[in-house]
Amino acid sequence: MKHLQSILLSLLTLAFMACGNERPSLEAFDRELYTPRYAQGFTLRATESGSSTLLSTASPWQGAAEATQLLIRRNDEPLPKGYAGQVLEGEAERVICMSCSYIAMLDKIGVIDRVVGVSGIDFVSNSYIHAHRAQIGDVGYDGNLNYELVVALDPDLVLLYGVSGASEMEGRLAELGIPYVYVGEYLEQHPLGKAEWMIFVAELVGLRAEAEKIYRPIEARYEAIAQSAQCEPKPRVMFNSPYRENWFMPPANSYMVQLLTDAGGAYIYQDDGDNRSDVIDIEEAYLLASEADIWLNPGIFHTLEELSSRFPRFADVRAVREKQVWNNNARLSPAGGNDFWEQGVVEPDVVLRDLQHLLHPELDPNYQFVYHHRLQ
């Protein structure tokens, strides 16, 4: 088991030093293996002559004070001087994914069979995972994690995320000697930035070059759609629905508004530019919705009747009257997991094409939507 080898790292390092093998400094990892164009949250670096890779996650969670690091140690190379981060011995063959977007990344680069554990399997959309439920462990989530199963799955690596702080798994994984790495794709504000994290994940499994070949056409298609969508008029769009009597409006530089802008739409709300979702009251939301041409992503609803029953006041807004309410929940798992946040993360070009056609149906009246559907 690879993670048990990490117990011997200090002894191995001493052996290398005894043999005259000089340990590099962290500063020596200054050769960029890949330069992201859209992603802001990761770096992949190596030394000039070594084969090991130092991966850094700049924002492992919202408000993180410093980056987290993982070293992929290859060819028995010594650890850098003063390095205190995670260490993966060679490429990961057995991976536990704590977010469904990581599953989609591994599937996209052709190694879905390396997934041995997931969090909340019923909420996963991936067909391979469901076809192999007997072999893939559900390790749980939040405060209900099964560490005995984690150990039994014998992972080489656990892909983690943090929300407002470090994952609660971090300490236990360290005690168990199981390497982990934070994947911060959900903090990216650009759809291509999210998708570009597949290259970070691919480095962990030894397939970075292959992932670059997969990502580049996605990037090119997205950029081409965005360029072609900048036409007039731009439909005005309202987002979301009340959550516990609060209506959250995404900031202008957010993932959803970036998609809307690139698809040729106009955001009806003017935020204060502080990069956080604004909370507006129902009265303001009603006025905005009344002026909107399209109402997008109104929560869990699948029909106009469901929406109007839950929020009767909004039954007379323009988008409802004209049946221009659209949702991104066309592809749900039996338990309600939304493939928009799974496969859609690595297919931003498909998501953008959906939005372009719902905003501008004149482009192709027969277009078949993938992730979105119109509420009837």
C-alpha positions in Angstrom: 0.0 0.0 0.0 1.5 3.3 -1.2 0.6 5.4 1.8 2.4 3.0 4.2 5.6 3.8 2.3 5.4 7.3 3.6 6.2 6.1 7.1 9.7 5.3 5.8 10.3 8.7 4.2 12.5 10.1 6.9 14.7 7.0 6.9 15.0 7.1 3.1 15.9 10.7 3.2 18.7 10.0 5.6 19.9 7.2 3.3 20.0 9.6 0.4 22.0 12.1 2.4 24.4 9.4 3.4 24.9 8.5 -0.3 25.7 12.1 -1.1 22.3 12.8 -2.8 21.8 16.5 -2.2 18.3 17.6 -1.1 16.8 20.4 -3.2 15.3 23.5 -1.6 11.7 24.4 -2.1 12.9 27.4 -4.1 14.5 25.0 -6.6 11.0 24.0 -7.7 10.8 27.0 -10.1 10.2 25.2 -13.4 6.5 25.6 -14.4 5.2 22.4 -15.9 1.9 24.1 -16.8 0.8 27.7 -16.9 -3.0 28.0 -16.4 -4.8 30.5 -18.6 -8.0 30.8 -16.6 -7.5 28.9 -13.3 -6.2 31.1 -10.5 -5.8 28.5 -7.8 -3.0 26.0 -8.6 0.6 25.7 -9.8 2.6 22.7 -11.0 6.3 23.0 -10.6 9.4 20.9 -10.8 13.2 21.4 -10.5 15.4 21.8 -13.5 16.7 18.2 -13.4 14.3 16.3 -11.2 11.2 14.3 -12.0 9.1 15.0 -8.9 6.3 17.6 -9.0 5.3 20.1 -6.4 1.6 20.9 -6.6 0.2 24.0 -4.8 -3.4 24.8 -4.1 -3.5 28.6 -3.6 -7.0 28.7 -2.1 -7.9 25.4 -0.5 -11.0 27.0 1.0 -12.6 30.4 1.2 -10.5 32.8 3.0 -7.5 30.5 3.4 -4.4 32.3 4.6 -1.9 30.2 2.8 -1.5 27.6 0.1 -1.4 23.8 0.7 1.1 21.6 -1.1 1.6 18.0 -2.2 4.8 16.6 -3.6 4.6 13.7 -6.1 7.9 12.0 -5.3 9.3 10.1 -8.3 12.4 7.9 -8.8 13.3 7.9 -5.1 14.3 11.6 -5.2 14.9 13.1 -1.8 12.4 15.4 -0.2 13.1 19.2 -0.4 14.7 20.8 2.6 12.2 21.9 5.1 9.2 20.5 3.2 6.3 19.8 5.6 3.5 19.2 3.1 1.8 16.0 1.8 3.8 13.4 -0.2 2.5 11.0 -2.8 4.8 8.2 -3.8 4.5 8.1 -7.6 1.2 8.5 -9.4 -2.1 7.7 -7.7 -3.7 4.4 -8.8 -6.4 4.3 -6.1 -8.3 7.6 -5.4 -11.1 8.6 -3.1 -13.1 11.6 -4.4 -14.8 13.8 -1.8 -16.6 15.9 -4.5 -18.5 14.7 -7.6 -16.6 17.2 -9.8 -13.4 15.3 -9.1 -15.1 12.1 -10.4 -16.0 13.9 -13.6 -12.4 15.1 -14.1 -11.0 11.6 -13.7 -13.7 10.3 -16.1 -12.8 13.0 -18.6 -9.2 12.0 -18.7 -10.1 8.3 -19.0 -9.2 6.9 -15.6 -12.6 6.6 -13.9 -11.6 3.1 -12.9 -9.1 4.5 -10.4 -11.9 5.8 -8.2 -12.3 3.4 -5.3 -14.3 5.7 -3.0 -16.7 8.5 -3.1 -18.7 10.8 -0.8 -22.5 10.3 -1.1 -22.7 7.8 -3.9 -26.5 8.2 -4.4 -25.8 11.9 -5.3 -23.3 10.9 -8.0 -24.4 11.0 -11.6 -21.6 9.1 -13.2 -22.8 5.9 -14.8 -19.5 4.0 -14.2 -19.7 4.7 -10.5 -23.3 3.4 -10.3 -22.4 0.3 -12.4 -19.7 -0.6 -9.9 -21.4 0.3 -6.6 -20.3 -3.1 -5.2 -16.6 -2.3 -5.6 -16.7 1.5 -4.9 -17.1 2.5 -1.2 -19.2 5.4 0.0 -17.2 6.9 2.8 -19.9 9.3 3.9 -19.7 13.1 4.3 -19.7 15.9 6.8 -19.9 14.5 10.3 -20.7 11.0 9.2 -17.4 9.7 7.8 -16.4 6.1 7.8 -12.7 6.0 8.4 -12.6 2.2 8.7 -13.9 2.0 5.2 -11.4 4.7 4.1 -8.5 2.5 5.4 -10.1 -0.7 3.9 -10.3 1.0 0.4 -6.5 1.3 0.5 -6.3 4.7 -1.3 -3.1 6.2 -2.6 -4.7 9.6 -2.3 -7.8 11.4 -1.1 -9.1 14.5 -3.0 -10.5 17.0 -0.5 -12.2 20.3 -0.5 -12.7 22.9 2.2 -15.6 25.4 2.5 -14.8 28.0 5.2 -11.9 26.0 6.7 -9.9 22.8 6.4 -11.7 19.6 5.8 -12.4 17.7 9.0 -10.8 14.7 7.3 -7.4 16.3 7.3 -6.3 15.4 10.8 -7.5 11.7 10.6 -5.9 11.2 7.2 -2.6 12.5 8.6 -2.8 10.1 11.5 -3.5 7.2 9.2 -0.6 8.1 6.8 -2.9 8.6 3.8 -1.9 11.4 1.5 -4.5 14.1 0.6 -4.6 17.1 -1.6 -7.1 20.0 -1.8 -8.7 20.6 -5.2 -10.1 24.2 -5.2 -11.9 24.3 -8.5 -15.2 25.4 -6.9 -13.6 28.8 -6.0 -12.8 29.6 -9.6 -14.9 32.4 -11.0 -14.5 31.5 -14.7 -16.1 28.3 -16.1 -12.8 27.5 -18.0 -10.9 28.0 -14.8 -13.0 25.3 -13.1 -12.5 22.9 -16.1 -8.7 23.6 -16.1 -8.4 21.9 -12.8 -8.6 18.6 -14.6 -4.9 19.2 -15.5 -4.0 19.5 -11.8 -5.9 16.3 -11.1 -4.3 14.6 -14.2 -0.8 15.3 -12.8 -1.7 13.3 -9.8 -2.4 10.2 -11.9 0.5 10.8 -14.4 -1.6 12.0 -17.3 -1.0 15.7 -17.5 0.0 15.8 -21.1 -3.1 13.8 -22.1 -5.4 16.1 -20.1 -3.9 19.2 -21.8 -4.9 17.6 -25.2 -8.5 17.1 -23.8 -8.8 20.6 -22.3 -7.5 22.7 -25.2 -10.4 21.9 -27.6 -12.9 22.6 -24.7 -11.3 26.0 -24.2 -11.3 26.7 -27.9 -15.0 25.8 -28.3 -16.0 27.9 -25.3 -14.1 30.9 -26.5 -15.6 30.6 -30.0 -19.2 30.4 -28.6 -18.6 33.4 -26.3 -17.3 35.4 -29.3 -20.3 34.5 -31.5 -22.8 35.2 -28.7 -22.0 38.9 -28.4 -25.0 40.2 -30.3 -28.0 42.4 -29.5 -30.4 42.5 -27.9 -29.2 40.9 -24.7 -32.0 39.4 -22.7 -32.2 40.5 -19.1 -31.9 37.6 -16.6 -33.0 37.1 -13.0 -31.3 34.3 -11.0 -32.4 32.0 -8.2 -35.3 31.9 -5.8 -35.8 32.5 -2.0 -33.9 30.4 0.4 -35.3 30.6 4.0 -36.9 34.0 3.1 -33.6 35.3 1.7 -32.9 35.8 -2.0 -29.3 35.5 -2.9 -28.0 37.3 -6.0 -24.6 36.2 -7.4 -21.9 38.8 -7.6 -21.1 40.2 -11.1 -17.8 38.4 -11.3 -19.2 35.0 -10.3 -19.2 31.8 -12.3 -22.9 32.0 -13.1 -22.8 35.6 -14.3 -19.7 34.9 -16.3 -21.6 32.1 -18.1 -24.5 34.5 -18.7 -22.3 37.2 -20.1 -20.4 34.9 -22.4 -23.7 33.4 -23.6 -25.0 36.9 -24.7 -27.2 37.8 -21.7 -27.5 40.8 -19.4 -27.6 40.5 -15.6 -30.5 42.4 -14.3 -29.0 43.1 -10.9 -26.3 45.7 -10.1 -24.2 44.5 -7.2 -21.7 46.5 -5.1 -18.7 44.7 -6.5 -17.5 43.0 -3.3 -17.2 39.5 -4.7 -19.9 38.1 -2.4 -23.5 37.2 -3.0 -25.9 39.9 -2.0 -29.1 39.2 0.0 -32.1 41.1 -1.2 -35.6 41.2 0.2 -38.6 39.7 -1.5 -40.0 43.1 -2.6 -36.8 44.0 -4.5 -36.6 40.5 -6.0 -40.2 40.8 -7.2 -39.4 44.1 -8.9 -36.4 42.6 -10.6 -38.2 39.5 -11.7 -41.0 41.6 -13.1 -38.5 43.3 -15.4 -36.6 40.2 -16.4 -36.9 38.6 -19.8 -35.7 35.2 -18.5 -35.7 33.7 -15.0 -32.8 31.3 -14.6 -32.1 28.5 -12.0 -35.1 29.0 -9.6 -34.1 26.2 -7.3 -35.5 22.7 -7.2 -38.5 23.3 -9.4 -39.3 21.3 -12.5 -42.7 22.9 -13.5 -44.3 26.4 -13.4 -47.0 25.0 -11.3 -44.5 23.9 -8.6 -42.9 27.3 -8.7 -46.1 29.3 -8.6 -47.5 27.1 -5.8 -44.5 27.8 -3.7 -44.2 31.5 -4.5 -47.7 32.6 -5.6 -46.7 36.2 -5.7 -44.3 35.5 -8.6 -46.9 33.7 -10.7 -47.6 37.0 -12.6 -44.1 38.1 -13.4 -43.2 38.4 -17.1 -40.9 35.4 -17.3 -43.6 33.1 -15.8 -46.4 34.4 -18.0 -44.3 34.0 -21.1 -42.9 30.6 -20.0 -39.3 31.8 -20.0 -38.3 30.2 -16.7 -35.3 27.8 -17.2 -33.5 25.5 -14.7 -30.2 23.7 -14.8 -31.5 20.5 -13.3 -32.3 18.6 -16.4 -29.9 15.8 -15.4 -30.5 14.5 -11.8 -29.4 11.3 -10.0 -32.2 9.3 -8.3 -31.4 11.0 -5.0 -31.2 14.5 -6.5 -27.6 15.0 -7.4 -27.3 17.5 -10.2 -25.0 16.6 -13.1 -24.6 20.3 -13.9 -22.2 20.5 -10.9 -20.5 17.2 -11.9 -20.1 16.6 -15.6 -21.0 20.2 -16.4 -17.8 21.4 -14.6 -15.6 19.7 -17.3 -18.0 20.6 -20.1 -18.3 24.4 -19.8 -18.6 24.7 -23.6 -21.7 22.5 -23.5 -23.2 24.5 -20.7 -22.4 27.7 -22.5 -24.0 26.4 -25.7 -27.2 25.6 -23.7 -27.3 29.1 -22.3 -26.7 30.7 -25.7 -29.6 28.8 -27.2 -32.0 29.5 -24.4 -31.2 33.2 -24.6 -31.2 33.3 -28.4 -33.6 30.6 -29.6 -33.6 32.0 -33.1 -30.1 30.4 -33.6 -31.6 26.9 -33.7 -35.3 26.3 -32.8 -34.5 22.5 -32.8 -31.6 22.7 -30.4 -31.5 19.8 -27.9 -30.6 21.1 -24.4 -28.2 19.1 -22.2 -28.2 20.6 -18.8 -31.1 23.1 -18.9 -34.8 22.7 -19.5 -37.7 25.1 -19.7 -40.3 24.9 -17.0 -43.8 24.0 -18.4 
